Amino acid sequence: MIYRLDDGRLVVKLEDGENVLEKLKTVLGEIGWSSGVILNGVGMLRKIKLGYFNGEKYVVDEFEDPMELVSMQGNISSDDKGNILLHIHVGLADRSKNMHGGHLLDGIVNNVNEILIIRLERVRMRRRLSEKTGLMELFLE
């Protein structure tokens, strides 16, 4: 993993075999960011887990083969204990150019990923369990 900061922006290059979610949490912890927006990400992933919330629970689909990371966006928040939480959605294309998308639950970098993140300076994003939905919902402070 290589990363650079530029006036409230973070550029991250992840390398083959790295776990996307683990590495993003690592770098965010190192630089002390807990609220931000993942603007985009491109590259390839393999060993992917995508979630789809059907109104009651997450339905998980798993993909072993590499897919092109066509789109990545999301946000960075924290829980009440200060743990960094990532809410990331991706669009992926398989070798036949069929698209798959959803909530990124896991994924390993295949070759490389390039990700751009911006920090929110005056807005603090927190997630708390909602009794109404049963989901970790976003609260703004």
MDAnalysis code that builds the backbone (N, CA, C; Angstrom):
import MDAnalysis as mda
import numpy as np

u = mda.Universe.empty(423, n_residues=141, atom_resindex=np.repeat(np.arange(141), 3), trajectory=True)
u.add_TopologyAttr("name", ["N", "CA", "C"] * 141)
u.add_TopologyAttr("resid", np.arange(1, 142))
u.add_TopologyAttr("resname", ["MET", "ILE", "TYR", "ARG", "LEU", "ASP", "ASP", "GLY", "ARG", "LEU", "VAL", "VAL", "LYS", "LEU", "GLU", "ASP", "GLY", "GLU", "ASN", "VAL", "LEU", "GLU", "LYS", "LEU", "LYS", "THR", "VAL", "LEU", "GLY", "GLU", "ILE", "GLY", "TRP", "SER", "SER", "GLY", "VAL", "ILE", "LEU", "ASN", "GLY", "VAL", "GLY", "MET", "LEU", "ARG", "LYS", "ILE", "LYS", "LEU", "GLY", "TYR", "PHE", "ASN", "GLY", "GLU", "LYS", "TYR", "VAL", "VAL", "ASP", "GLU", "PHE", "GLU", "ASP", "PRO", "MET", "GLU", "LEU", "VAL", "SER", "MET", "GLN", "GLY", "ASN", "ILE", "SER", "SER", "ASP", "ASP", "LYS", "GLY", "ASN", "ILE", "LEU", "LEU", "HIS", "ILE", "HIS", "VAL", "GLY", "LEU", "ALA", "ASP", "ARG", "SER", "LYS", "ASN", "MET", "HIS", "GLY", "GLY", "HIS", "LEU", "LEU", "ASP", "GLY", "ILE", "VAL", "ASN", "ASN", "VAL", "ASN", "GLU", "ILE", "LEU", "ILE", "ILE", "ARG", "LEU", "GLU", "ARG", "VAL", "ARG", "MET", "ARG", "ARG", "ARG", "LEU", "SER", "GLU", "LYS", "THR", "GLY", "LEU", "MET", "GLU", "LEU", "PHE", "LEU", "GLU"])
u.atoms.positions = np.array([
    [0.841, -1.180, 0.000],
    [0.000, 0.000, 0.000],
    [0.885, 1.242, 0.000],
    [0.500, 2.173, -0.847],
    [1.159, 3.472, -0.896],
    [0.057, 4.523, -0.796],
    [0.291, 5.575, -0.017],
    [-0.706, 6.648, 0.027],
    [-0.027, 7.996, 0.196],
    [-0.733, 9.018, -0.263],
    [-0.265, 10.390, -0.120],
    [-1.446, 11.286, 0.233],
    [-1.163, 12.271, 1.078],
    [-2.149, 13.279, 1.464],
    [-1.899, 14.561, 0.692],
    [-2.991, 15.246, 0.335],
    [-2.888, 16.509, -0.382],
    [-4.039, 17.413, 0.040],
    [-3.838, 18.201, 1.089],
    [-4.800, 19.214, 1.519],
    [-6.226, 18.674, 1.638],
    [-6.419, 17.693, 2.500],
    [-7.752, 17.136, 2.728],
    [-8.170, 16.055, 1.752],
    [-7.245, 15.667, 0.891],
    [-7.508, 14.578, -0.057],
    [-6.483, 13.477, 0.171],
    [-6.930, 12.256, -0.015],
    [-6.075, 11.090, 0.176],
    [-6.120, 10.245, -1.086],
    [-4.946, 9.945, -1.620],
    [-4.836, 9.050, -2.764],
    [-4.173, 7.772, -2.263],
    [-4.833, 6.637, -2.506],
    [-4.339, 5.345, -2.025],
    [-4.134, 4.416, -3.213],
    [-2.966, 3.787, -3.250],
    [-2.699, 2.731, -4.230],
    [-2.545, 1.429, -3.452],
    [-3.446, 0.497, -3.724],
    [-3.375, -0.819, -3.094],
    [-2.798, -1.803, -4.098],
    [-2.033, -2.760, -3.588],
    [-1.314, -3.680, -4.458],
    [-1.873, -5.092, -4.372],
    [-1.492, -5.894, -5.335],
    [-1.993, -7.256, -5.492],
    [-1.934, -8.043, -4.177],
    [-3.049, -8.674, -3.839],
    [-3.117, -9.521, -2.656],
    [-3.565, -8.814, -1.390],
    [-3.640, -7.490, -1.413],
    [-4.058, -6.758, -0.218],
    [-5.578, -6.775, -0.086],
    [-6.048, -6.820, 1.156],
    [-7.478, -6.762, 1.426],
    [-7.907, -5.294, 1.414],
    [-8.840, -4.960, 0.538],
    [-9.240, -3.564, 0.348],
    [-9.729, -2.931, 1.644],
    [-10.670, -3.562, 2.311],
    [-11.272, -2.962, 3.503],
    [-10.265, -2.837, 4.643],
    [-9.471, -3.871, 4.854],
    [-8.475, -3.829, 5.928],
    [-7.457, -2.721, 5.700],
    [-6.968, -2.600, 4.468],
    [-5.944, -1.594, 4.174],
    [-6.505, -0.176, 4.262],
    [-7.737, 0.019, 3.803],
    [-8.328, 1.353, 3.933],
    [-8.491, 1.732, 5.400],
    [-8.945, 0.799, 6.228],
    [-9.068, 1.089, 7.664],
    [-7.705, 1.388, 8.283],
    [-6.676, 0.667, 7.844],
    [-5.326, 0.895, 8.361],
    [-4.852, 2.305, 8.063],
    [-4.949, 2.715, 6.802],
    [-4.464, 4.045, 6.438],
    [-5.301, 5.137, 7.101],
    [-6.604, 4.963, 7.185],
    [-7.451, 5.963, 7.837],
    [-7.101, 6.096, 9.315],
    [-6.803, 4.981, 9.968],
    [-6.363, 5.022, 11.358],
    [-5.024, 5.719, 11.514],
    [-4.103, 5.450, 10.586],
    [-2.777, 6.066, 10.645],
    [-2.848, 7.582, 10.517],
    [-3.739, 8.075, 9.674],
    [-3.803, 9.524, 9.454],
    [-4.863, 10.204, 10.319],
    [-5.652, 9.412, 11.062],
    [-6.612, 9.962, 12.010],
    [-7.908, 10.482, 11.406],
    [-8.309, 9.936, 10.278],
    [-9.567, 10.347, 9.647],
    [-10.689, 9.421, 10.084],
    [-11.851, 10.006, 10.443],
    [-13.006, 9.181, 10.802],
    [-14.288, 9.616, 10.098],
    [-14.211, 10.669, 9.279],
    [-15.354, 11.113, 8.473],
    [-14.847, 11.522, 7.103],
    [-15.413, 10.917, 6.074],
    [-14.966, 11.250, 4.732],
    [-15.836, 10.619, 3.675],
    [-15.487, 10.935, 2.432],
    [-16.217, 10.427, 1.280],
    [-15.237, 9.740, 0.344],
    [-15.559, 8.518, -0.026],
    [-14.781, 7.805, -1.038],
    [-15.352, 8.241, -2.379],
    [-14.589, 9.059, -3.093],
    [-15.074, 9.621, -4.351],
    [-15.069, 8.602, -5.477],
    [-13.968, 7.872, -5.596],
    [-13.913, 6.851, -6.641],
    [-12.796, 5.860, -6.371],
    [-12.916, 4.745, -7.046],
    [-11.895, 3.720, -7.005],
    [-11.972, 2.915, -8.283],
    [-10.809, 2.567, -8.823],
    [-10.732, 1.749, -10.029],
    [-9.653, 0.696, -9.833],
    [-9.671, -0.325, -10.675],
    [-8.690, -1.398, -10.609],
    [-9.354, -2.735, -10.830],
    [-8.900, -3.737, -10.085],
    [-9.487, -5.073, -10.161],
    [-9.557, -5.678, -8.766],
    [-10.563, -6.544, -8.566],
    [-10.727, -7.286, -7.316],
    [-10.956, -8.758, -7.618],
    [-10.644, -9.587, -6.632],
    [-10.970, -11.017, -6.682],
    [-11.424, -11.428, -5.287],
    [-11.936, -12.646, -5.165],
    [-12.438, -13.135, -3.873],
    [-13.345, -12.083, -3.231],
    [-14.381, -11.737, -3.963],
    [-15.258, -10.621, -3.622],
    [-16.513, -11.128, -2.927],
    [-16.946, -10.391, -1.916],
    [-18.250, -10.618, -1.294],
    [-19.057, -9.340, -1.438],
    [-20.222, -9.466, -2.088],
    [-21.132, -8.338, -2.263],
    [-22.409, -8.599, -1.498],
    [-22.921, -7.566, -0.854],
    [-24.165, -7.683, -0.113],
    [-25.284, -6.898, -0.760],
    [-26.484, -7.440, -0.626],
    [-27.701, -6.782, -1.080],
    [-28.698, -6.895, 0.059],
    [-29.197, -5.755, 0.550],
    [-30.145, -5.774, 1.659],
    [-31.551, -5.955, 1.104],
    [-32.191, -7.061, 1.443],
    [-33.513, -7.381, 0.883],
    [-34.674, -6.838, 1.725],
    [-34.366, -5.975, 2.667],
    [-35.390, -5.413, 3.540],
    [-35.397, -6.042, 4.916],
    [-34.789, -7.220, 5.021],
    [-34.705, -7.914, 6.303],
    [-33.278, -8.269, 6.683],
    [-32.483, -8.646, 5.678],
    [-31.100, -9.058, 5.936],
    [-30.280, -8.880, 4.668],
    [-28.966, -8.972, 4.847],
    [-28.077, -8.915, 3.691],
    [-27.984, -10.291, 3.050],
    [-28.226, -10.313, 1.749],
    [-28.008, -11.506, 0.938],
    [-26.604, -11.345, 0.365],
    [-25.755, -12.348, 0.549],
    [-24.355, -12.243, 0.146],
    [-24.093, -13.120, -1.073],
    [-23.447, -12.517, -2.072],
    [-22.963, -13.248, -3.242],
    [-21.448, -13.216, -3.214],
    [-20.825, -14.344, -3.559],
    [-19.370, -14.435, -3.571],
    [-18.880, -14.708, -4.981],
    [-17.767, -14.063, -5.327],
    [-17.150, -14.203, -6.643],
    [-15.662, -14.455, -6.442],
    [-15.158, -15.564, -6.913],
    [-13.739, -15.903, -6.769],
    [-12.878, -15.260, -7.854],
    [-13.366, -15.282, -9.093],
    [-12.574, -14.818, -10.233],
    [-12.393, -13.305, -10.220],
    [-11.284, -12.824, -10.775],
    [-11.054, -11.377, -10.850],
    [-12.122, -10.671, -11.676],
    [-12.474, -9.472, -11.219],
    [-13.398, -8.610, -11.952],
    [-12.848, -7.190, -11.970],
    [-13.184, -6.492, -13.036],
    [-12.778, -5.101, -13.196],
    [-13.579, -4.229, -12.230],
    [-12.880, -3.427, -11.444],
    [-13.528, -2.478, -10.541],
    [-13.858, -1.226, -11.350],
    [-15.090, -1.161, -11.814],
    [-15.544, -0.081, -12.684],
    [-15.891, 1.163, -11.879],
    [-16.402, 0.950, -10.672],
    [-16.866, 2.071, -9.862],
    [-16.782, 1.705, -8.387],
    [-16.337, 2.652, -7.589],
    [-16.344, 2.505, -6.130],
    [-16.684, 3.861, -5.537],
    [-17.632, 3.873, -4.626],
    [-17.945, 5.089, -3.894],
    [-18.510, 4.712, -2.536],
    [-18.458, 5.653, -1.614],
    [-18.984, 5.357, -0.294],
    [-18.631, 6.430, 0.705],
    [-18.709, 6.057, 1.978],
    [-18.366, 7.021, 3.015],
    [-17.649, 6.339, 4.166],
    [-17.034, 7.193, 4.959],
    [-16.252, 6.767, 6.118],
    [-16.891, 7.401, 7.342],
    [-17.161, 6.582, 8.334],
    [-17.745, 7.081, 9.575],
    [-17.131, 6.296, 10.727],
    [-17.648, 6.533, 11.926],
    [-17.180, 5.767, 13.082],
    [-18.374, 5.422, 13.957],
    [-18.171, 4.415, 14.801],
    [-19.215, 4.084, 15.770],
    [-18.934, 4.848, 17.062],
    [-19.746, 4.618, 18.076],
    [-19.591, 5.353, 19.333],
    [-18.315, 4.994, 20.088],
    [-17.657, 3.895, 19.699],
    [-16.396, 3.500, 20.328],
    [-15.185, 4.025, 19.564],
    [-15.446, 4.723, 18.441],
    [-14.351, 5.273, 17.651],
    [-13.831, 4.353, 16.566],
    [-14.446, 3.191, 16.392],
    [-14.029, 2.277, 15.328],
    [-14.407, 2.842, 13.965],
    [-13.500, 2.769, 13.013],
    [-13.766, 3.243, 11.658],
    [-14.694, 2.268, 10.957],
    [-15.734, 2.823, 10.329],
    [-16.706, 2.024, 9.584],
    [-16.720, 2.486, 8.135],
    [-16.671, 1.540, 7.223],
    [-16.693, 1.835, 5.796],
    [-18.014, 1.382, 5.202],
    [-18.652, 2.263, 4.459],
    [-19.874, 1.917, 3.726],
    [-19.550, 2.143, 2.253],
    [-19.240, 1.055, 1.564],
    [-18.739, 1.139, 0.191],
    [-19.617, 0.326, -0.741],
    [-19.975, 0.951, -1.850],
    [-20.674, 0.251, -2.927],
    [-19.754, 0.196, -4.137],
    [-19.841, -0.904, -4.873],
    [-18.993, -1.080, -6.048],
    [-19.806, -1.565, -7.239],
    [-19.285, -1.242, -8.414],
    [-19.752, -1.816, -9.665],
    [-18.593, -2.598, -10.252],
    [-18.832, -3.853, -10.592],
    [-17.783, -4.747, -11.076],
    [-18.199, -5.377, -12.399],
    [-17.238, -5.535, -13.303],
    [-17.508, -6.177, -14.588],
    [-16.715, -7.477, -14.671],
    [-17.415, -8.569, -14.996],
    [-16.722, -9.847, -15.175],
    [-16.127, -9.914, -16.583],
    [-15.472, -11.037, -16.905],
    [-14.777, -11.142, -18.193],
    [-15.720, -11.080, -19.388],
    [-17.010, -11.346, -19.178],
    [-17.996, -11.241, -20.260],
    [-18.638, -9.858, -20.300],
    [-18.131, -8.944, -19.492],
    [-18.625, -7.568, -19.388],
    [-19.986, -7.474, -18.705],
    [-20.389, -8.531, -18.007],
    [-21.613, -8.489, -17.207],
    [-21.325, -7.715, -15.927],
    [-22.261, -6.857, -15.542],
    [-22.076, -6.024, -14.358],
    [-22.671, -6.675, -13.111],
    [-21.955, -6.503, -12.005],
    [-22.385, -6.948, -10.683],
    [-22.151, -5.770, -9.742],
    [-23.067, -5.550, -8.825],
    [-22.881, -4.432, -7.919],
    [-23.527, -4.676, -6.583],
    [-23.122, -3.875, -5.616],
    [-23.696, -3.967, -4.290],
    [-22.756, -3.422, -3.238],
    [-23.079, -3.743, -2.015],
    [-22.310, -3.331, -0.840],
    [-21.065, -4.214, -0.755],
    [-19.883, -3.600, -0.752],
    [-18.639, -4.365, -0.679],
    [-18.424, -4.866, 0.747],
    [-18.503, -6.180, 0.914],
    [-18.290, -6.801, 2.220],
    [-16.876, -7.335, 2.370],
    [-16.228, -7.657, 1.236],
    [-14.855, -8.149, 1.265],
    [-14.320, -8.175, -0.155],
    [-13.021, -8.077, -0.285],
    [-12.402, -8.154, -1.595],
    [-10.894, -8.059, -1.491],
    [-10.230, -8.780, -2.377],
    [-8.773, -8.789, -2.457],
    [-8.360, -8.084, -3.748],
    [-7.364, -7.223, -3.638],
    [-6.870, -6.508, -4.814],
    [-6.273, -7.508, -5.793],
    [-6.662, -7.363, -7.052],
    [-6.073, -8.135, -8.142],
    [-5.295, -7.129, -8.988],
    [-4.013, -7.216, -8.998],
    [-3.084, -6.282, -9.642],
    [-2.974, -4.983, -8.855],
    [-3.984, -4.093, -8.970],
    [-3.873, -2.778, -8.338],
    [-5.256, -2.156, -8.162],
    [-5.387, -1.317, -7.135],
    [-6.554, -0.443, -6.948],
    [-6.030, 0.963, -6.719],
    [-6.747, 1.942, -7.263],
    [-6.423, 3.350, -7.067],
    [-7.678, 4.031, -6.525],
    [-7.562, 4.636, -5.355],
    [-8.734, 5.142, -4.644],
    [-8.491, 6.586, -4.205],
    [-9.508, 7.433, -4.384],
    [-9.442, 8.833, -3.984],
    [-10.492, 9.104, -2.908],
    [-10.043, 9.686, -1.794],
    [-10.908, 9.958, -0.641],
    [-10.739, 11.418, -0.231],
    [-11.849, 12.052, 0.179],
    [-11.748, 13.398, 0.750],
    [-12.203, 13.356, 2.208],
    [-11.603, 14.201, 3.007],
    [-11.930, 14.288, 4.428],
    [-13.022, 15.329, 4.644],
    [-13.937, 15.027, 5.545],
    [-14.926, 16.010, 5.973],
    [-14.392, 16.672, 7.235],
    [-14.225, 17.974, 7.172],
    [-13.607, 18.717, 8.271],
    [-14.599, 19.118, 9.357],
    [-15.782, 19.599, 8.947],
    [-16.724, 20.161, 9.922],
    [-17.943, 19.283, 10.174],
    [-18.036, 18.198, 9.485],
    [-19.146, 17.259, 9.685],
    [-18.560, 15.956, 10.209],
    [-19.136, 15.489, 11.306],
    [-18.699, 14.206, 11.863],
    [-19.792, 13.186, 11.594],
    [-19.419, 12.117, 10.918],
    [-20.389, 11.066, 10.598],
    [-20.212, 9.910, 11.573],
    [-21.319, 9.524, 12.188],
    [-21.340, 8.399, 13.132],
    [-22.386, 7.404, 12.676],
    [-22.195, 6.164, 13.040],
    [-23.204, 5.137, 12.764],
    [-23.646, 4.529, 14.084],
    [-24.973, 4.401, 14.193],
    [-25.573, 3.772, 15.370],
    [-26.666, 2.832, 14.903],
    [-26.882, 1.798, 15.692],
    [-27.923, 0.828, 15.372],
    [-29.295, 1.482, 15.503],
    [-30.071, 1.406, 14.442],
    [-31.428, 1.942, 14.445],
    [-32.392, 0.853, 14.890],
    [-33.195, 1.159, 15.901],
    [-34.206, 0.193, 16.345],
    [-35.269, -0.004, 15.270],
    [-35.516, 1.027, 14.493],
    [-36.546, 0.977, 13.458],
    [-36.167, 0.039, 12.308],
    [-34.932, 0.167, 11.812],
    [-34.525, -0.617, 10.638],
    [-33.636, -1.808, 10.970],
    [-33.010, -1.782, 12.136],
    [-32.056, -2.831, 12.480],
    [-30.713, -2.653, 11.790],
    [-30.513, -1.505, 11.153],
    [-29.273, -1.212, 10.434],
    [-28.430, -0.208, 11.203],
    [-27.137, -0.216, 10.922],
    [-26.247, 0.812, 11.449],
    [-26.443, 2.051, 10.581],
    [-27.271, 2.981, 11.059],
    [-27.624, 4.153, 10.263],
    [-26.689, 5.323, 10.543],
    [-26.630, 6.214, 9.575],
    [-25.771, 7.383, 9.642],
    [-26.421, 8.499, 10.461],
    [-25.631, 9.070, 11.374],
    [-26.028, 10.241, 12.147],
    [-24.964, 11.308, 11.928],
    [-25.400, 12.546, 11.759],
    [-24.478, 13.646, 11.496],
    [-24.340, 14.517, 12.733],
    [-23.103, 14.851, 13.054],
    [-22.820, 15.698, 14.224],
    [-22.064, 16.934, 13.783],
])
